[in-house]
Amino acid sequence: YRDFIIGNEPNLNRFWLPQFGPNGENVAARDYLALLAASYDALKAVSEDVRVIGGALSPRGGDDPRSSRHTHSPTQFIRDLGRYSRESGRDKPVMDAFAHHPYLERANIPPDFAHPRSTTIALADYDKLVLLLDEAFNGTAQPGADLPILYTEFGVQTHIPPAKLDFYTNRDIQAASDVVDEETQARYYRQAFELACSQETVEGLYIFHVWDEPDLLGWQSGLYYADQTPKSSRDALLDLPSCP
């Protein structure tokens, strides 16, 4: 396939504005759906073999137009995508697969931590995600429950040892970083792949990044340090079994 992911975390104001309309309505979902539909039609006109991937949602959001930061939870965003799809009367799909970014709230939370009573969707919330997709797109031309799912961003940050800090900038914030040791990162990454393999419609899990960002204000979830030498956690992913 030639895969195209349309947009990135449109449920966050960092990537999509506006999030809310004057009456608090979810205009981000409305406008993202329009982009997704237009992209689907344009790409399929080039080749039916192109696969259009929608969503790419952040795992959390506030759903509060009165907040100083305007964001939507993936739960509400998916529901509103479905509602706007029904209202549009569109007679064909808008995507061939659904992307999601199932980050946990903190680095020290294991991948099997679920959120049954919140609007967050992380790796262990697969059943909730499938149910939402089914409910959201029921009555539309868009498949829901059987839509292939791709986890296109997942990462666990590690502490950078003193011997490697010269390869990073903003070293003064290192002590305040949300990090775990490399042994924990390795264990969590293996758990994450085991979870993804157990989820029927999930097609892939992407670690974000391969290499650490050299700026410690960025993201240090890689299996390699900023100088591109491997962390001890890299070996945990060298012999992963194939999913059944």
Secondary structure, DSSP 8 states (H G I E B T S, - for coil): -EEEE--S-TTBTTTSS--B-TTS-BHHHHHHHHHHHHHHHHHHHH-TTEEEEEEEE-S-----TTSSS-B--HHHHHHHHHHHHHHHT--S-S-SEEEE----SSTTS-TT---TTSS---GGGHHHHHHHHHHHHTTSSS--TT--EEEEEE---B---GGGGGGSB-GGGGGGS--B-HHHHHHHHHHHHHHHHHSTTEEEEEES-SB--SBTTS----SB-TTS-B-GGGGGGTT-----
